Amino acid sequence: MTSGDLGPNYEERLVKFNDVHINVGKGYSRESGKFTAPERGIYMFTVNALQKNGYQIYLSVRKQGKDYTELHSSGVRYDSHSATLLMQLDKGEMTWVELQPSKVYAIYGQGKYTSFCGHLVASL
């Protein structure tokens, strides 16, 4: 992500990663911010986020609109957070990252500190 900070009070919620390096299978949509599984399988995803100085962070990784895992910190410095997870997806199922809207939550979106990465581990 290189497009700027998100939050506080980020009502759109969905985090869109604009700087896409590799997109084999065209699963990630820069426009929607969502990854759509091109085939049924086990996928590994990693989320890295740098919270904006003076704010907290509360990110959710969502699968088909439901929370799958969360990253939360009540610190108020430039702290980096990450999560790596395995997720089973059927072809066409989607996953994405959301920032909870609040006056205290914000992420630093410049300098490639905040990222979302995934790859197919096993076809099913």
Salt bridges, closest charged atoms under 4 A:
ASP5 OD2 - LYS52 NZ 3.42
GLU12 OE2 - LYS16 NZ 3.04
ASP19 OD2 - HIS21 NE2 3.45
ASP19 OD2 - LYS112 NZ 3.46
ASP67 OD1 - ARG62 NH1 2.63
ASP79 OD2 - ARG77 NH2 3.24
ASP90 OD1 - ARG40 NE 2.88
GLU98 OE1 - ARG13 NE 3.28
GLU98 OE2 - ARG62 NE 3.74
